[in-house]
């Protein structure tokens, strides 16, 4: 593929992402792999372009990943030729990892979709645009082709994909709403955890509002402005109100029968990648969440 620069001073990776219809990270990966040339010569991602510069690039054919398709029931709440939205249950891992090689959402998608997968960056992938934790339930967007994947990923990056979560946190929040604006990075001593830190971190913003207060707990609704790993869990713990059941960032012993976080991705809103029409998908609270609310009601 050949493109021609049309702006002076634009970085190569930014131009390739904009003109080539891919994410910035995908463009950078192509450049780092030596698959992009500027005026016939090897290029660097931070090269500044001049109008008329010839940018040639090659996207390798997708290679199949070594993941076994597994038959499983998928709760598909929206589907068309470009994408689908899954309502993921608590306890289901999204990607294969140690201890979960054939029982993840990816395995189920490979079985259900077959060849209808996105192949971004030369690797055949089952369209996962964004992730949610194993013990977080709720909505997850899946792209069926590279075009949809790129467009949805762009909406994630520019914060036009709206994701709303329901959570129960420990303690009583005094304000009716608020915002946590605190950068998140890897924990310095526990690499499996994240934390609020100024070191090697990325900006993270979570907006929250109270749905209802109970004795010792609060039902809240959170809207993500960014999408960092464990963001809501880290931010709520940071302000002194960890999510009920979160034994990583909150209390170490189970409460109200919960030994994993009460966190549910209940709403997902975005522009359809094909024609831009709004898509709004909702998932009602799952049984485990409703049971906790019923216990809190009885407690007064």
N, C-alpha and C positions, 0 to 999 in steps of 0.2 A: 504494500500500500504506500502511496505517495501523497503527502500533504505539503502545502506551501504556507509559510508563516505570513500572517497578515497584520501583526502588531509588533512594534519595535520594543525590545526590552523584556518581552514575556519569557518566563522560564520555559525550557523545553518540556519538562514534565507537565506543567500546567497547560501548555498549548496542546500537547498530545492527548491529555485527558479531555480537554474541551472539544477539540476537533475530531478526535478519534472515537468519541463516544465510549469512554472507559473511565474508571475511577483513577484518582491521582496515584494511589498505591499500585494499581495495575500498570500504569504508564511507567512508573519508576522501576518496577520489576523488569519490564521489557528492556529498559535502558541499561539496567545493571547486568542483564543477561547478554548484552551486546547485540540486541536485535533492533536497535534504532541507530540510524546514521543521519548526520547533518551535512548536507552538501557532499555526500559520498564518504564522509569520514566518521570514525567512531565518535559518539556523543556522550555528554555527561548530563545528568538530570538537571543541574543548575545552570546549564548553558543559557545565555541570554540571546534571543533570536533577533534577526533583522528581517524586515519585510522582504518576501521573495525567497527566503531560505528554503531549500528543499529538504523535507524531512521524510525519510523512507523508513518503514518499520515492517516487521514480520511477526505475526501472532502464530505461534506453533499450534498444530492440531492438538485437540484435547486428548489426554491420555487417561485411560480408565484407572480409577483408584481400586486398590485391592481391598474392597469391602463387600462382604457377603450380603445379598438382598435377603431380608427376613420378612415373612408375612406377619403383619400385625394390624390391629384395628386403628385407623387414623381418624380422628374427629375433624373432618374437613368442614369448615364453616363458610368458606368462600372458594370458588374455583372458576377460572376461565382458561383460555388458550395460553395465556402468558404467565399466570401465577396462581397460587393457592394460599390460603391462610389456614393454619392448623391450630386447633385448641389443644395444647400440649398438657397432659396430666402431670401432677406432681410425681416426682420419682423417675421420670423418663429422661435419660441423658440424651443430649442433642447429637454430639459427635462421638465416634468410637475413641476409647482411651483404655488405659490399663484397667482390666477388670470388666470392661464393657466393650467387647469386640463385635458382638452380633445382636445386641438388644437395644440399639439406640434409634432415635428418630431417623437418622441418616439411613440405617439399614432398612427401615420401613419405607422410606421414600424411594430408595432404589428398587424395592420390590414393586411398589405401587406405580411408579412413573417410568421405570425402564429407561429408555433412551431419551426421555423428555427431561433433560437436565441442563443446567447452565454449565458452560465450560470456560469460565473466566481464567485468564492467565495460563492457558495450556493444560490445565488440569481439570478433568471431568469432576464436577462437584454437583451434589444434589440440591443446588439452588439456595442454600442457606444464606440469607441476606443479613440477618442479625440473630443473636443467640439469647436464650434465657437459661438461668441456672437449672440444674437437675431438679431441685426441690421448689422451684418457682413454677406455678401453673400458668396457663394462658396462651395468648395469641402470638403466633410466629409466622412471618411472611416467608414464602418459598417461591423462588423464580424458576420458571420452566425453560428459559432461554437466556442467552447472554444479554440481549437487548433489555429485557425486563430486569435482569440482575443489575446491570449498570445504572439504569434509571432509578431503581429503588435504592441502590447504594448511594447515589447522589443525593436523594432526598434525606437519607439518614445523615449524610455529611453536612448538608446545609440546614438541618433541623426542621424540614418541612414535613417529615413523617411524624405524626403525633402519636405518642405511646402513653397510655394512662394505666396506672397500676392501683390496685386496692391492697391495703396492708393493715395489719393490726400491730400497734407498737406498745411497748411497755411504758407505763406512766401516763399521766394526764397532761396533754399539751394545753397550755394556757391560751395561746393565741389561736384564732380561728384559721389562720393560714400563714404561710411563710415560705421563704426560699433559702436553700442551703447552697451557697456558692463557694466551694472549697475544692482545690485540686486533688486528684486521686492518683496514686502511684503504687508500685509494689512495696509491700511491707519490708522494712530493712532486715528483719531477722527471721521472718516466716514467708518464704517465697510463694506459698499457696494462698496467702492473704493479701488484700489490698488495704490501703490506709490513706487518710488525709495527710498529705505531705507536700512540701515545696520542692523536694528533690526528685528529679527524673519523673515528674508527674505531668498530667494533662488536666486542663480546666474541666470542671464538672459542675453542673447546675441542676438541682432538683427543686421543683415547686411542689408544695404540699398544702392540703386543706383538710380540715376536720370534717368527717362525715358524722360521727357520733362519739361522745365520751361515755366511758363506763368506769366502774370502780377499779382503778389501778391500770386501766388500759384505754387506748384510743383507736378507733377505726378511722383511717385516713385514706385519702386519694392522692396519688403522686403523679406528676407529669414530668417527663424527662426532657430537658433541653439538650443534654448530651447523653452519650450511651457508654459510659465506662464500665469495666468489669465490676460487678457487685455494687454498682453505684448507690442504689437506694439503701441497701443494707449498710454500707459504709457511712453514708451521710446521716441516716437516722441514728446510728450508734454514736456518731460524732457529736450530735446535739443532745445526747443523753437519753434517747428514746429508741433503743434497739428494737428490731422487729421481733414480735413474739415467736418463740421457737427457734430463733437463730442462735445456735450454739457455737458458731464461729465468731460472730461479732457482738453477740449479746450475752445473756445469762447462760451459764454452762449446764444447768439442769433443766429438764423439760418442765414446761408450765402449761396448765390446762390440757394436759395430754399431748402437747405438741413438741416434737423433738426435731422439727425442721421449720424453716421460716414460713409464716403466714403471709404470702406475697403472691398476688395474682395479676397477670397482665390482662386487664379486662376490656381494653379498647385500643383499636389500631386504625388510624386514619391516614390516608395518603392519596396522592394523585395517581390515577392509573397510568402506567408507563406507555401505553399505546396512544391514548388520545387525551389524557390529562383530566378525565372526569373524576370527581371525588369518590373514593371508596371508603366506607365507614363500616367496620366490623366490630361486633361486640360479643363478649362471652360472659354469661352469667357466673356468679360466684359458685365455685365447686362445692360439693358436699362438705369437705373437711372445713372449709372456711365458714360455711353456714352453721355447722355444729359448734364452732368456737363462739360465734355471735349469739347462739342460743344459750350457751353456758354463761356468757357475760350478761345476757338479759336476766337470767335467773339469779345471778349474783346481785343484781340491782344497780 
